Amino acid sequence: MGLALNKLVVFDLDGTLVDSRRDVALSILHSLESVGADPIPETRVFPYIGKPLLDIFLDLIGDGDETRAEAACAAYREYYFDHCADESRPYPGVLETLETISKHHRTAIATTKKTFMAERVADLLGMQPHLDLVSGTDGIPFKPDPAILFRVMEKLNARPKDTWMVGDSVMDIEAGRRAGTKTCAVTYGIGTEKGLREAGPDAIIDRFPDLLTLL
């Protein structure tokens, strides 16, 4: 394939590697019901995917009751653990492309999920063998804060100039920029192409396998 060696490629999870919309949305709806919130359409949940869980429930419940939102978070984590791969699948070409990249570069996931949950998804969907590290947002600020990228680069001994951040949201691109990495936006996920272009990534791809041309 002729890929350059010794880069680190960091991926967002939901909307970048995995189409998880239905499993995440149904888990959110279940959790809203568990705390007595008003029912909402499944499609209303999709734009929230990838955001911090507490922020999602505070907004969707809408009454400002953080205790209630925390209860919804707990219900979500319990339910989603058992249903995270019911309908979720890697996007086309993800597994094959990850396998190719991992032969030449270090690879990692950096997600707003908790690490244990991200590891479970990666394992159930066959991505784990092609990853050097899975990092969730445990005890650090969420993207667009670059803390998770600094953590990943430190653990894998990588320099920002040799690192790519690949994601489907403006938060991913901003985190990469603030960490000093190169950034690549994917247009097939949750984020809008217009918003991603306005964020000014170094590259934009429409298909995951197109990532190989950047490396």
ZADRENKOL-676839 format. One record per residue (C-alpha): x negated, y, z; residue number from 1. Coordinates in Angstrom, 3 decimals. Example, Ala and Ser with C-alpha at 12.3 -4.5 7.8 and 13.67 -1.06 7.14 Angstrom:
ZADRENKOL-676839
xx -12.300 yy -4.500 zz 7.800 k 1
xx -13.670 yy -1.060 zz 7.140 k 2
***
This chain:
ZADRENKOL-676839
xx 0.000 yy 0.000 zz 0.000 k 1
xx -3.008 yy 2.284 zz 0.385 k 2
xx -1.826 yy 4.021 zz 3.541 k 3
xx -4.202 yy 6.276 zz 5.458 k 4
xx -5.209 yy 4.780 zz 8.799 k 5
xx -4.972 yy 5.837 zz 12.435 k 6
xx -1.898 yy 8.004 zz 12.483 k 7
xx 0.813 yy 7.860 zz 15.118 k 8
xx 4.372 yy 7.879 zz 13.818 k 9
xx 7.032 yy 8.679 zz 16.425 k 10
xx 10.679 yy 8.036 zz 15.674 k 11
xx 13.907 yy 9.210 zz 17.178 k 12
xx 16.248 yy 6.232 zz 17.659 k 13
xx 19.949 yy 7.000 zz 17.125 k 14
xx 20.570 yy 8.446 zz 13.671 k 15
xx 16.979 yy 7.842 zz 12.559 k 16
xx 16.205 yy 4.139 zz 12.963 k 17
xx 19.669 yy 2.898 zz 13.918 k 18
xx 23.206 yy 3.678 zz 12.830 k 19
xx 24.706 yy 3.447 zz 16.300 k 20
xx 27.644 yy 5.810 zz 15.857 k 21
xx 30.469 yy 3.397 zz 16.595 k 22
xx 28.894 yy 1.674 zz 19.594 k 23
xx 27.922 yy 4.987 zz 21.178 k 24
xx 31.270 yy 6.601 zz 20.380 k 25
xx 33.334 yy 3.692 zz 21.687 k 26
xx 31.233 yy 3.605 zz 24.865 k 27
xx 31.826 yy 7.322 zz 25.392 k 28
xx 35.575 yy 6.904 zz 24.836 k 29
xx 35.664 yy 4.007 zz 27.305 k 30
xx 33.847 yy 6.126 zz 29.879 k 31
xx 36.150 yy 9.099 zz 29.400 k 32
xx 39.137 yy 6.816 zz 29.961 k 33
xx 37.511 yy 5.400 zz 33.107 k 34
xx 37.491 yy 8.864 zz 34.737 k 35
xx 40.980 yy 9.783 zz 33.548 k 36
xx 39.967 yy 12.274 zz 30.869 k 37
xx 42.310 yy 13.087 zz 28.010 k 38
xx 41.891 yy 10.790 zz 24.987 k 39
xx 40.081 yy 12.206 zz 21.948 k 40
xx 39.504 yy 10.920 zz 18.400 k 41
xx 36.452 yy 8.761 zz 17.827 k 42
xx 35.183 yy 11.100 zz 15.098 k 43
xx 34.999 yy 13.997 zz 17.564 k 44
xx 32.281 yy 12.138 zz 19.448 k 45
xx 29.893 yy 11.625 zz 16.517 k 46
xx 28.244 yy 15.096 zz 16.585 k 47
xx 27.303 yy 14.562 zz 20.243 k 48
xx 25.205 yy 11.468 zz 19.602 k 49
xx 21.587 yy 12.009 zz 20.595 k 50
xx 22.343 yy 14.710 zz 23.154 k 51
xx 21.807 yy 14.249 zz 26.913 k 52
xx 24.575 yy 12.087 zz 28.363 k 53
xx 25.547 yy 14.439 zz 31.182 k 54
xx 25.863 yy 17.346 zz 28.748 k 55
xx 28.123 yy 15.241 zz 26.530 k 56
xx 30.540 yy 14.393 zz 29.318 k 57
xx 30.562 yy 17.873 zz 30.821 k 58
xx 31.585 yy 19.230 zz 27.442 k 59
xx 34.106 yy 16.530 zz 26.525 k 60
xx 35.787 yy 16.401 zz 29.935 k 61
xx 35.771 yy 20.167 zz 30.009 k 62
xx 36.666 yy 20.841 zz 33.640 k 63
xx 33.162 yy 21.622 zz 34.889 k 64
xx 33.319 yy 18.823 zz 37.485 k 65
xx 29.760 yy 17.471 zz 37.512 k 66
xx 30.681 yy 14.624 zz 39.898 k 67
xx 33.283 yy 13.411 zz 37.433 k 68
xx 30.843 yy 13.739 zz 34.554 k 69
xx 28.235 yy 11.766 zz 36.507 k 70
xx 30.806 yy 9.031 zz 37.097 k 71
xx 31.430 yy 8.929 zz 33.352 k 72
xx 27.662 yy 8.630 zz 32.781 k 73
xx 27.514 yy 5.649 zz 35.131 k 74
xx 30.476 yy 4.009 zz 33.383 k 75
xx 28.830 yy 4.630 zz 30.026 k 76
xx 25.532 yy 3.041 zz 31.019 k 77
xx 27.248 yy -0.069 zz 32.347 k 78
xx 29.499 yy -0.488 zz 29.315 k 79
xx 26.929 yy 0.439 zz 26.658 k 80
xx 24.372 yy -2.024 zz 28.043 k 81
xx 26.705 yy -4.867 zz 27.035 k 82
xx 27.911 yy -3.315 zz 23.770 k 83
xx 24.898 yy -1.461 zz 22.359 k 84
xx 24.502 yy -3.843 zz 19.419 k 85
xx 28.096 yy -4.831 zz 18.679 k 86
xx 28.168 yy -2.803 zz 15.472 k 87
xx 24.846 yy -0.935 zz 15.492 k 88
xx 22.384 yy -1.830 zz 12.749 k 89
xx 19.054 yy -0.491 zz 11.504 k 90
xx 19.473 yy 1.806 zz 8.518 k 91
xx 18.599 yy 0.280 zz 5.116 k 92
xx 14.900 yy -0.420 zz 4.779 k 93
xx 14.032 yy 0.365 zz 8.396 k 94
xx 12.771 yy -3.052 zz 9.472 k 95
xx 10.719 yy -3.636 zz 6.344 k 96
xx 9.256 yy -0.125 zz 6.414 k 97
xx 8.457 yy -0.310 zz 10.119 k 98
xx 6.667 yy -3.595 zz 9.540 k 99
xx 4.527 yy -2.008 zz 6.814 k 100
xx 3.756 yy 1.136 zz 8.814 k 101
xx 2.867 yy -0.823 zz 11.947 k 102
xx 0.131 yy -2.677 zz 10.066 k 103
xx -1.726 yy 0.590 zz 9.498 k 104
xx -0.577 yy 3.022 zz 12.186 k 105
xx 0.568 yy 3.220 zz 15.762 k 106
xx 4.333 yy 3.519 zz 16.080 k 107
xx 6.647 yy 4.672 zz 18.861 k 108
xx 10.205 yy 5.620 zz 19.691 k 109
xx 10.952 yy 8.865 zz 21.551 k 110
xx 14.633 yy 9.127 zz 22.461 k 111
xx 17.040 yy 10.815 zz 24.855 k 112
xx 18.140 yy 7.349 zz 25.984 k 113
xx 16.656 yy 5.884 zz 29.150 k 114
xx 13.622 yy 3.754 zz 28.365 k 115
xx 15.187 yy 0.464 zz 29.481 k 116
xx 18.180 yy 1.074 zz 27.221 k 117
xx 16.076 yy 2.094 zz 24.229 k 118
xx 13.930 yy -1.025 zz 24.692 k 119
xx 17.066 yy -3.172 zz 24.759 k 120
xx 18.377 yy -1.672 zz 21.515 k 121
xx 14.990 yy -2.012 zz 19.817 k 122
xx 14.742 yy -5.633 zz 20.930 k 123
xx 18.271 yy -6.668 zz 19.970 k 124
xx 17.960 yy -5.091 zz 16.524 k 125
xx 14.575 yy -6.610 zz 15.712 k 126
xx 12.408 yy -3.480 zz 15.853 k 127
xx 10.371 yy -4.236 zz 18.969 k 128
xx 7.656 yy -6.314 zz 17.214 k 129
xx 6.793 yy -3.320 zz 15.024 k 130
xx 6.464 yy -0.771 zz 17.847 k 131
xx 3.533 yy 0.070 zz 20.105 k 132
xx 5.665 yy 2.017 zz 22.577 k 133
xx 9.297 yy 2.792 zz 23.349 k 134
xx 9.742 yy 5.912 zz 25.454 k 135
xx 13.009 yy 7.212 zz 26.782 k 136
xx 13.615 yy 10.444 zz 28.637 k 137
xx 13.016 yy 9.376 zz 32.223 k 138
xx 12.255 yy 12.186 zz 34.648 k 139
xx 11.182 yy 14.675 zz 31.976 k 140
xx 13.034 yy 17.394 zz 30.026 k 141
xx 15.018 yy 16.414 zz 26.960 k 142
xx 14.089 yy 17.321 zz 23.402 k 143
xx 13.595 yy 19.973 zz 22.045 k 144
xx 11.177 yy 20.176 zz 24.963 k 145
xx 7.995 yy 18.461 zz 23.718 k 146
xx 7.342 yy 16.606 zz 26.999 k 147
xx 8.273 yy 13.195 zz 25.598 k 148
xx 5.920 yy 13.637 zz 22.648 k 149
xx 3.052 yy 14.673 zz 24.886 k 150
xx 3.751 yy 11.558 zz 26.975 k 151
xx 3.740 yy 9.279 zz 23.929 k 152
xx 0.582 yy 10.814 zz 22.465 k 153
xx -1.212 yy 10.503 zz 25.794 k 154
xx -0.248 yy 6.852 zz 26.210 k 155
xx -1.314 yy 5.978 zz 22.669 k 156
xx -4.398 yy 8.213 zz 22.668 k 157
xx -3.271 yy 10.239 zz 19.661 k 158
xx -3.904 yy 13.837 zz 18.685 k 159
xx -1.050 yy 16.111 zz 17.568 k 160
xx -2.679 yy 16.697 zz 14.185 k 161
xx -2.622 yy 12.931 zz 13.538 k 162
xx 0.997 yy 12.491 zz 14.662 k 163
xx 4.319 yy 12.620 zz 12.815 k 164
xx 7.668 yy 13.153 zz 14.542 k 165
xx 10.503 yy 11.670 zz 12.475 k 166
xx 14.095 yy 12.475 zz 13.386 k 167
xx 17.577 yy 13.364 zz 12.234 k 168
xx 18.215 yy 16.391 zz 14.447 k 169
xx 16.992 yy 19.942 zz 14.826 k 170
xx 15.966 yy 18.961 zz 18.380 k 171
xx 13.552 yy 16.362 zz 16.991 k 172
xx 11.991 yy 18.843 zz 14.584 k 173
xx 11.676 yy 21.553 zz 17.224 k 174
xx 10.102 yy 19.121 zz 19.701 k 175
xx 7.558 yy 18.075 zz 17.097 k 176
xx 6.725 yy 21.656 zz 16.214 k 177
xx 6.268 yy 22.602 zz 19.864 k 178
xx 4.035 yy 19.562 zz 20.393 k 179
xx 1.896 yy 20.493 zz 17.388 k 180
xx 2.761 yy 17.414 zz 15.323 k 181
xx 3.825 yy 17.150 zz 11.719 k 182
xx 7.584 yy 16.753 zz 11.354 k 183
xx 9.818 yy 14.795 zz 9.006 k 184
xx 13.609 yy 15.129 zz 8.917 k 185
xx 15.894 yy 12.358 zz 7.667 k 186
xx 19.142 yy 13.464 zz 6.033 k 187
xx 21.219 yy 10.298 zz 6.501 k 188
xx 21.725 yy 10.563 zz 10.271 k 189
xx 23.786 yy 12.744 zz 12.600 k 190
xx 22.266 yy 16.124 zz 11.791 k 191
xx 23.401 yy 18.206 zz 8.822 k 192
xx 21.011 yy 18.629 zz 5.916 k 193
xx 21.526 yy 22.400 zz 6.006 k 194
xx 20.593 yy 22.603 zz 9.675 k 195
xx 17.577 yy 20.358 zz 9.186 k 196
xx 16.278 yy 22.414 zz 6.262 k 197
xx 16.687 yy 25.599 zz 8.284 k 198
xx 14.580 yy 24.013 zz 11.039 k 199
xx 11.657 yy 23.972 zz 8.619 k 200
xx 10.248 yy 20.420 zz 8.866 k 201
xx 7.056 yy 19.546 zz 7.021 k 202
xx 8.979 yy 16.960 zz 5.004 k 203
xx 12.556 yy 15.832 zz 4.387 k 204
xx 13.517 yy 12.349 zz 3.207 k 205
xx 16.842 yy 10.851 zz 2.148 k 206
xx 15.846 yy 7.200 zz 2.575 k 207
xx 13.759 yy 5.716 zz 5.371 k 208
xx 11.371 yy 3.847 zz 3.025 k 209
xx 10.425 yy 7.223 zz 1.489 k 210
xx 8.403 yy 7.754 zz 4.676 k 211
xx 5.676 yy 5.559 zz 3.196 k 212
xx 4.858 yy 8.247 zz 0.639 k 213
xx 4.006 yy 10.696 zz 3.431 k 214
xx 1.509 yy 8.402 zz 5.128 k 215
***
